[in-house]
Amino acid sequence: MFLEQRDFLTPAEVARLVSLSRELTFVEGRISNPANTTKNNLQADHNHPGYAESVNVVAQAFARSREFNDFAFPRAIAPPMLCRYEPGMSYGAHADAARIQIPGAVIQSDLSATVFLAPPDAYEGGELVIHAGTRPVAIKGVPGEVVVYPSTMLHEVRPVRSGARLVSITFIESQIPDEHCRTQLYELNEIGALEGLKMDWRNRVRLETVRQNLLRLWSRK
């Protein structure tokens, strides 16, 4: 199950990140995954003075997004990283690493997220393709849109033919590691939000009791 959320970032935040991308130094993307010979992109240099601000802008958006938090049940989020794809660059089909090193800790990647920053017509190609079984789902989001999807799924970035693709990516460790269980809790949340005020109070309490008990049962220990 995917989450696609438009207006995840405000226009001002998108503009700031685009401006920062012009100031930041970008380095070879294979630094973070040297074993993957199909990875051909650029990523922001962690040592650049503007890097921390680029991380904070996107991290704050994740923290405030009710839609994201209800979907992902985040326990920890890796520092979001700006990535750029220029003509000829791509990232072949892969599933993300199970363990992600972040400052001071290692987290499990249950979910991956791509935040789009460049307008779709600013570059040709460069679609994020998520392989849902035998069906490839191609996504080319608008600036400020986020797509969140299971890290276990094969996904790729098609070759950029012209222009430049600019995104921010990150990885999420969920309180609910099992994707099926996480989806059920998300659906219960949605039912509660959509139907809660129409329900008899006793039934609403029963629904919430089930939801909280499942959260206790399925949460990481």
Secondary structure, DSSP 4 states (H G I P E B T S, - for coil): --EEETTSS-HHHHHHHHHHHHHS-EEEGGGS-TT-TTEE-EEE-TTSTTHHHHHHHHHHHHHH-HHHHHHH-EEEEPPPEEEEE-TT-EEEEE---SEEEETTEEEE-SEEEEEE-S-GGGEEE--EEEEETTEEEEE-PPTT-EEEEETTS-EEEPPEEEE-EEEEEEEEEESS--HHHHHHHHHHHHHHHHHGGGS-HHHHHHHHHHHHHHHHHHS--
